[in-house]
Amino acid sequence: MENEIKILSDIISRRRSIFPASYTEEPIPVEVITAILESASYAPTHKLTEPWRFIVFRGEGRIKLGNELARLYQLTTPAHQFLQKKYDSIIEKASQSSCIITLNVELHPDKLPEWEELASLACAVQNMSLTAEAFNVGAYWSSPGMIADLKDYLNLGDYGKCYGLFYMGYHNEVPRAAKRTPMADKIKWVEG
Ligand SMILES: Cc1cc2nc3c(=O)[nH]c(=O)nc-3n(C[C@H](O)[C@H](O)[C@H](O)COP(=O)(O)O)c2cc1C
């Protein structure tokens, strides 16, 4: 029991957002990606709607996704704000990644408000992040403005919505501590 708590809290505290610039070229095997996705299934889900939906982009698929994100960036950015450097970095991030998973939900407006489905997705993504960490796979949740325009590319349908991109890759980063302020500042105890 003590050992379980130690393992779990180590993984939770060790997990950091790891960005594509730190990824190596080593591909992540499909079995590892599948195990990471399987862990999402155990997230809490009100009314058991299981709203999480994922699309895995690997190989040429991830390159095409990067190109589409860059195209959407250019399309939705006024010419005077457009930065070629940013456009290029969107494409580069995709090629540096071993895999990109789009983080989508299937909404059930007759059953639940959107925020509950989003909360459930976030729990699922945290499970994925922790499982990735246990596999020494680097990952991070990215939420660029372009995801709002990705619906057609992803064929999400009337109730589908994309909330982010989960970039993944093996990496060579040295462990770094989390930047957080003390938890005690955010807790009130009521005992009487
Ligand atoms: C919903 C969500 C969206 C995020 N979007 C971005 C993003 O667009 N770009 C980015 O650099 N980091 C993004 N992050 C990662 C945060 O920057 C990161 O979690 C934060 O800096 C704390 O670092 P840590 O994850 O290593 O503890 C996002 C995180 C969450 C939960």
The ligand as a MOL file (V3000), in Angstrom:
LIG
                    3D

  0  0  0     0  0            999 V3000
M  V30 BEGIN CTAB
M  V30 COUNTS 31 33 0 0 0
M  V30 BEGIN ATOM
M  V30 1 C -6.0630 22.7240 -21.0680 0
M  V30 2 C -4.5800 23.0090 -21.2230 0
M  V30 3 C -4.1310 23.6790 -22.3320 0
M  V30 4 C -2.7620 23.9500 -22.5060 0
M  V30 5 N -2.3410 24.6160 -23.6270 0
M  V30 6 C -1.0360 24.8940 -23.7840 0
M  V30 7 C -0.5810 25.5820 -24.9270 0
M  V30 8 O -1.3590 25.9120 -25.8370 0
M  V30 9 N 0.7350 25.8740 -25.0260 0
M  V30 10 C 1.6240 25.5040 -24.0430 0
M  V30 11 O 2.8330 25.8080 -24.1670 0
M  V30 12 N 1.2310 24.8080 -22.9610 0
M  V30 13 C -0.0700 24.4930 -22.8080 0
M  V30 14 N -0.4870 23.7700 -21.7210 0
M  V30 15 C 0.5170 23.2280 -20.7840 0
M  V30 16 C 0.8250 24.2190 -19.6690 0
M  V30 17 O 1.6070 25.2520 -20.1860 0
M  V30 18 C 1.5860 23.4620 -18.5540 0
M  V30 19 O 0.7580 22.4850 -17.9970 0
M  V30 20 C 2.0440 24.4310 -17.4530 0
M  V30 21 O 3.0540 25.2630 -17.9260 0
M  V30 22 C 2.5610 23.6930 -16.2270 0
M  V30 23 O 3.6670 22.8890 -16.5730 0
M  V30 24 P 3.6790 21.3160 -16.2860 0
M  V30 25 O 2.5840 20.6970 -17.1310 0
M  V30 26 O 5.0470 20.8720 -16.7320 0
M  V30 27 O 3.4550 21.1010 -14.8310 0
M  V30 28 C -1.8330 23.5110 -21.5220 0
M  V30 29 C -2.3130 22.8280 -20.3840 0
M  V30 30 C -3.6650 22.5860 -20.2300 0
M  V30 31 C -4.1480 21.8420 -19.0110 0
M  V30 END ATOM
M  V30 BEGIN BOND
M  V30 1 1 1 2
M  V30 2 1 2 3
M  V30 3 2 2 30
M  V30 4 2 3 4
M  V30 5 1 4 5
M  V30 6 1 4 28
M  V30 7 2 5 6
M  V30 8 1 6 7
M  V30 9 1 6 13
M  V30 10 2 7 8
M  V30 11 1 7 9
M  V30 12 1 9 10
M  V30 13 2 10 11
M  V30 14 1 10 12
M  V30 15 2 12 13
M  V30 16 1 13 14
M  V30 17 1 14 15
M  V30 18 1 14 28
M  V30 19 1 15 16
M  V30 20 1 16 17
M  V30 21 1 16 18
M  V30 22 1 18 19
M  V30 23 1 18 20
M  V30 24 1 20 21
M  V30 25 1 20 22
M  V30 26 1 22 23
M  V30 27 1 23 24
M  V30 28 2 24 25
M  V30 29 1 24 26
M  V30 30 1 24 27
M  V30 31 2 28 29
M  V30 32 1 29 30
M  V30 33 1 30 31
M  V30 END BOND
M  V30 END CTAB
M  END
